[in-house]
Amino acid sequence: MTVQTDAQELSADLRELRHRLHQEPELGLQLPRTQQKVLEALSGLPYEISLGTDTTSVTAVLRGTGAGASAGPDHTGGAGRPVVLLRGDMDALPVQERTGLEFSSRTDGAMHACGHDLHTAMLVGAATLLAHHRDRLAGDVVLMFQPGEEGYDGAGVMIREGVLDAAGRRADAAYGIHVVSAGAPNGQFASRAGTLMSASNALEVTVHGTGGHGSAPHQAQDPVTVIAEMVTALQVMVTRQFNMFDPVVLSVGVLQAGTKRNIIPESARLEATIRSFTDESRAKLERVVPRLLEGIAAAHGVEVSISYLTEYPATITDAGETTRAERVVGELFGGERFARMANPMSGSEDFSRVLQQVPGSFVFLSAVPRGADAATAAFNHSPTATFDDDVLADGTALYTQLALSRVAELARLA
């Protein structure tokens, strides 16, 4: 039996788990029902389980029993044992689902709109297959079931709690998979060596004016016109102060002010996301954005409060590990199933924190529903985004084979 065949035999169970996860989405770092489903799925398998203290994470360590696997004095792994880490994120988004699926979210205002329910199910599937093939592992595998990817830095929390050293020593390689609901043909894997995804920062701005009657703006200090100027100026700044060949993306997602059309409000606020691909641009943004906003506020004689938050670093894959992932995809599914991305994606990922410390790769997998147009299908984070269950077995097989093959290579080199 091959890993691919074994994964296909799990398809029904993976689909059922994914649907249960989808119906009960949870947000942020505390996902108790999701954690319980994962623990139930791992029950009876030979994993060493540890739970997070600051988050409902699950870390599962499998000790391989393959030929050449050396155990330490406590029989939990020798100093030179290979260690491979596989990560699946588990949290949902604050989105009201509008897919019409029979297993749609039952939680108001929450939805698995980014496919993390698939990631969790695929990693559970890999847990099952790796346990089945434990005698082929001359090393250890760490499974990282992570909450809080969507803006809560769950990876950072798990790293602080020791996930990278959960097997007793630092992982030698790390891999993650992320599904997409649009943009590529169903079943297509894709990645690139080097910068794969952007860094992200968050901007929150409040302009403090003086309220008054809409008929007499000269007797007030109108924060609305000031913040409107700021929105425009931020876009001009990107095009005039940054090199087009080192892209910066700045999008205002929140713009709030006022309660009634004839009242000049006391304040106005905006929130924006800022993406960049190099340390130089990221550092420059942190300098010039506040300077620009403070200058506009001063020109209008109003006060401004600015919060500039550094979030996830750029996701940078290891060239060798990405080549390895491409090779494994080819061995499992054929070379035509892997595409090398010409350009990075301007989304961001906290798996970047893992890749800062462990060489590894991150692979996209298209779960565009069969029959849908990949160019026009709703993309991740949309309330109408849908994902094809049929890719669950493929993701499970890739997770499993990446671990098996990398541990085997590392063991040969030991």
C-alpha positions in Angstrom: 0.0 0.0 0.0 1.2 3.5 -0.8 0.8 6.6 1.3 -1.5 8.0 -1.4 -3.7 4.9 -1.3 -3.8 4.9 2.5 -4.8 8.6 2.5 -7.6 7.9 0.0 -8.9 5.2 2.4 -9.2 7.9 5.1 -11.2 10.3 2.8 -14.6 9.6 4.3 -13.3 10.1 7.9 -11.4 13.3 6.9 -14.5 14.7 5.2 -16.7 14.0 8.3 -14.1 15.6 10.6 -13.8 18.6 8.3 -17.5 19.1 8.3 -17.8 19.0 12.1 -15.0 21.5 12.4 -16.7 23.7 9.8 -20.0 23.7 11.7 -18.4 24.8 14.9 -15.8 27.5 14.1 -13.9 29.2 16.9 -11.9 32.4 16.9 -8.5 33.4 18.2 -6.4 31.6 20.7 -9.1 29.8 22.7 -10.6 26.9 20.6 -11.8 24.4 23.2 -14.3 22.5 21.0 -11.8 22.3 18.2 -9.1 21.1 20.5 -11.4 18.4 21.8 -12.1 17.2 18.3 -8.4 16.9 17.6 -7.7 15.1 20.9 -10.6 12.6 20.1 -9.1 12.0 16.7 -5.6 11.3 18.1 -7.0 9.1 20.9 -5.5 5.6 20.8 -2.6 6.7 18.5 1.0 6.4 20.0 1.6 10.2 20.4 3.0 12.1 23.3 0.4 14.9 23.7 1.0 18.3 25.3 -1.5 21.1 25.5 -0.8 24.8 25.4 -1.2 27.0 28.6 -1.8 30.4 26.9 -3.7 28.9 24.0 -5.7 25.7 23.2 -2.9 24.3 21.1 -2.2 20.6 20.7 1.4 19.4 20.2 1.7 15.7 19.4 5.1 13.9 19.1 5.5 10.5 17.4 8.6 8.5 18.2 9.6 6.5 15.2 10.7 2.9 15.6 12.3 2.4 12.3 15.7 0.7 11.8 18.5 3.0 12.9 16.3 5.0 15.3 18.5 5.7 18.3 16.8 6.3 21.7 18.2 8.3 24.5 18.5 7.0 28.1 14.8 7.9 28.7 13.8 6.2 25.5 12.3 9.4 24.2 14.8 10.1 21.5 18.5 10.4 21.1 20.4 13.7 20.7 21.0 12.9 17.0 17.5 11.7 16.1 16.0 13.5 13.1 13.0 15.7 13.9 10.4 17.0 11.4 7.6 19.4 12.3 4.2 19.5 10.5 1.9 22.4 11.2 -1.9 22.8 10.7 -3.7 26.0 11.9 -7.2 25.6 13.4 -8.9 29.0 13.9 -11.7 30.5 12.0 -12.6 34.1 10.9 -15.2 36.6 12.2 -17.2 36.3 9.0 -20.9 35.5 8.6 -21.1 32.5 6.3 -23.2 32.7 3.1 -22.2 29.6 1.2 -25.5 27.7 1.7 -23.6 24.5 2.4 -25.5 21.8 4.3 -22.6 21.8 6.9 -22.5 25.6 7.1 -21.3 27.3 10.3 -23.8 27.1 13.2 -22.0 30.0 15.0 -23.2 33.5 14.3 -20.4 35.7 13.0 -17.8 33.0 12.6 -16.8 30.9 9.6 -13.9 28.8 8.4 -13.5 31.1 5.4 -9.7 30.4 5.1 -9.8 26.6 5.0 -8.2 26.0 8.4 -10.8 23.3 9.0 -9.2 21.4 6.0 -5.7 22.0 7.4 -6.7 20.5 10.7 -8.4 17.5 9.1 -5.4 16.9 6.9 -2.9 17.0 9.8 -5.2 14.5 11.7 -5.1 12.3 8.7 -1.3 12.5 8.6 -1.2 11.7 12.3 -3.1 8.4 11.5 -0.8 7.5 8.6 2.4 8.3 10.3 1.4 6.2 13.3 0.6 3.4 10.9 4.0 3.8 9.3 5.9 4.3 12.6 8.3 1.5 11.8 9.5 3.4 8.7 10.5 6.4 10.9 14.1 6.5 12.1 13.3 9.7 14.0 10.5 11.8 15.4 7.6 13.9 14.0 6.1 16.8 15.8 2.5 17.8 14.9 1.7 21.4 15.6 -2.1 22.0 15.8 -2.1 25.8 16.1 -4.9 28.3 17.1 -4.7 32.0 16.5 -3.2 32.3 13.0 -5.7 35.0 12.0 -4.0 37.9 13.7 -3.4 36.4 17.1 0.2 35.2 16.5 -0.6 31.6 17.7 2.6 30.4 16.2 4.6 32.8 18.3 2.7 31.7 21.4 3.4 28.0 20.6 7.1 28.7 19.9 7.4 30.4 23.3 5.8 27.4 24.9 8.4 25.1 23.2 6.8 23.5 20.2 10.0 23.7 18.1 11.8 21.6 20.8 8.9 19.3 21.7 10.7 16.2 20.6 13.6 16.9 22.9 15.7 18.8 20.4 15.1 21.5 17.8 13.3 20.4 14.7 15.5 19.9 11.6 12.7 20.8 9.1 9.2 22.2 9.1 6.4 22.1 6.6 3.0 23.7 6.3 0.1 23.4 3.8 -2.5 26.1 3.0 -5.5 25.6 0.8 -6.9 28.3 -1.5 -10.5 28.5 -2.8 -9.6 30.3 -6.0 -6.7 31.3 -8.3 -5.4 27.9 -9.5 -6.9 24.7 -10.9 -8.3 22.2 -8.4 -5.5 20.0 -6.9 -2.6 22.3 -8.0 0.2 22.6 -5.5 2.4 25.7 -5.6 5.2 27.4 -3.8 8.5 29.2 -4.4 11.9 29.4 -2.8 12.8 32.5 -0.8 10.2 35.2 -0.1 6.8 33.5 -0.4 4.4 35.9 1.5 4.6 39.4 2.7 5.2 40.8 6.2 2.2 42.4 7.8 1.7 45.5 10.0 -1.4 47.1 11.4 -2.2 50.8 11.5 -4.9 52.3 13.8 -5.5 56.1 13.7 -7.9 58.4 15.6 -8.2 62.0 14.6 -9.4 64.2 17.6 -11.4 67.2 16.4 -14.1 69.4 17.9 -17.7 68.6 17.3 -20.3 71.0 16.0 -23.2 71.7 13.7 -22.9 70.6 10.1 -24.1 74.0 9.0 -21.2 75.8 10.7 -17.9 73.8 10.1 -15.8 76.9 10.8 -17.0 76.8 14.4 -15.7 73.2 14.8 -12.6 71.2 13.9 -13.9 68.6 11.5 -12.0 65.2 11.9 -13.8 63.7 8.9 -12.2 65.8 6.2 -8.8 65.3 7.9 -9.1 61.5 8.0 -10.3 61.5 4.4 -7.2 63.4 3.4 -5.1 60.8 5.3 -6.6 57.9 3.4 -5.7 59.5 0.1 -2.3 60.6 1.2 -1.4 57.1 2.4 -2.0 55.8 -1.1 0.0 58.6 -2.7 2.8 57.9 -0.2 3.1 54.3 -1.4 3.4 55.2 -5.0 5.8 58.2 -4.4 8.1 57.0 -1.6 8.5 53.3 -2.4 10.2 51.4 -5.2 7.6 49.7 -7.4 10.0 46.7 -7.7 9.9 46.3 -3.9 6.1 46.4 -3.5 4.1 47.8 -0.6 0.4 47.2 -0.2 -1.6 49.5 2.1 -5.4 49.0 2.4 -7.8 50.9 4.7 -10.4 48.4 5.9 -12.1 50.5 8.6 -13.2 54.1 8.3 -15.6 55.3 11.0 -17.0 58.7 12.0 -20.2 60.4 13.1 -23.8 59.5 14.0 -25.9 61.8 11.8 -25.4 63.8 8.6 -25.8 67.3 10.2 -23.4 66.6 13.1 -19.7 67.2 12.9 -18.3 64.5 15.1 -15.7 64.8 17.8 -13.4 62.1 16.3 -12.9 59.9 13.3 -10.8 56.7 13.0 -9.3 54.3 10.5 -7.7 51.0 10.5 -5.4 49.7 7.8 -3.3 46.7 6.9 0.2 47.3 5.5 2.1 44.6 3.6 5.8 44.6 2.6 8.4 42.1 1.4 11.7 43.4 2.6 13.1 44.5 5.9 14.1 47.8 4.4 10.6 48.7 3.3 9.1 47.5 6.5 11.4 49.7 8.6 10.8 52.7 6.3 7.0 52.3 6.6 7.3 52.4 10.4 9.1 55.7 10.1 7.2 57.5 7.3 3.6 56.5 8.0 3.3 58.2 11.4 5.3 61.2 10.1 2.8 61.7 7.2 -0.3 61.4 9.5 1.1 63.7 12.1 2.0 66.3 9.5 -1.6 66.3 8.0 -3.1 66.6 11.5 -0.8 69.5 12.3 -1.7 71.2 9.1 -5.4 71.2 10.1 -4.7 72.0 13.8 -6.1 68.8 15.2 -4.6 66.0 17.4 -4.0 62.5 16.2 -3.4 59.2 18.0 -1.4 56.6 16.0 -0.9 52.9 16.8 1.5 51.2 14.4 1.7 47.5 15.2 4.3 45.1 13.9 2.7 41.8 13.1 4.0 38.8 11.1 7.4 38.8 9.3 7.7 37.8 5.7 7.3 34.1 5.0 10.7 33.0 3.6 11.1 29.4 2.6 14.3 27.4 2.4 15.3 26.7 -1.1 16.4 23.1 -0.5 13.2 22.3 1.5 11.0 23.8 -1.2 12.8 21.8 -3.9 12.2 18.7 -1.7 8.5 19.5 -1.4 8.3 19.9 -5.2 10.0 16.5 -5.6 7.7 14.8 -3.2 4.6 16.2 -4.9 6.0 14.9 -8.2 6.6 11.4 -6.7 3.1 11.3 -5.2 1.0 12.9 -7.9 3.1 13.7 -10.9 5.3 16.7 -11.7 2.4 18.6 -13.5 0.7 19.0 -10.1 3.3 21.4 -8.8 3.7 25.0 -10.0 6.6 27.3 -9.1 5.2 30.7 -8.2 6.8 33.5 -10.2 6.0 36.1 -7.5 5.3 36.1 -3.8 1.7 36.5 -2.4 0.8 39.6 -0.5 -1.0 37.7 2.2 0.8 37.0 5.5 1.3 34.0 7.7 2.6 33.4 11.3 4.2 30.1 10.1 6.9 32.7 9.1 8.0 32.6 12.7 8.6 28.9 12.5 10.6 29.3 9.2 12.7 32.0 10.9 14.1 29.3 13.2 13.8 26.1 11.3 14.5 25.5 7.5 11.3 24.5 5.8 8.7 25.2 3.2 5.1 26.3 2.9 2.9 24.8 0.1 -0.4 26.1 -1.3 -3.0 23.6 -2.5 -5.9 24.6 -4.6 -9.3 23.4 -3.3 -11.3 25.2 -5.9 -14.7 23.4 -6.1 -14.8 21.1 -9.2 -16.6 22.8 -12.0 -15.9 26.3 -10.7 -13.9 28.9 -12.5 -10.7 29.3 -10.6 -10.4 32.9 -11.9 -13.8 34.0 -10.6 -14.4 31.8 -7.6 -14.7 33.5 -4.2 -11.2 33.7 -2.6 -10.2 32.9 1.0 -11.9 35.2 3.6 -15.0 35.7 1.5 -18.3 34.7 3.2 -19.0 32.7 0.0 -15.7 30.9 -0.2 -16.0 27.1 -0.6 -13.4 24.4 -0.6 -13.4 21.0 -2.2 -13.2 18.1 0.2 -11.5 15.9 -2.4 -8.2 17.6 -1.7 -8.1 16.3 1.9 -6.5 13.0 1.0 -3.9 14.8 -1.2 -2.9 17.1 1.6 -2.8 14.2 4.1 -0.5 12.3 1.7 1.8 15.2 1.2 2.2 15.9 4.9 2.9 12.2 5.6 5.4 11.7 2.8 7.2 14.9 3.6 7.8 13.6 7.1 8.7 10.1 6.1 11.1 11.1 3.3 12.8 13.9 5.2 13.3 11.8 8.4 14.8 9.1 6.2 17.2 11.5 4.5 18.3 13.0 7.8 18.8 9.5 9.3 21.1 8.5 6.4 23.2 11.6 7.0 23.5 11.1 10.7 
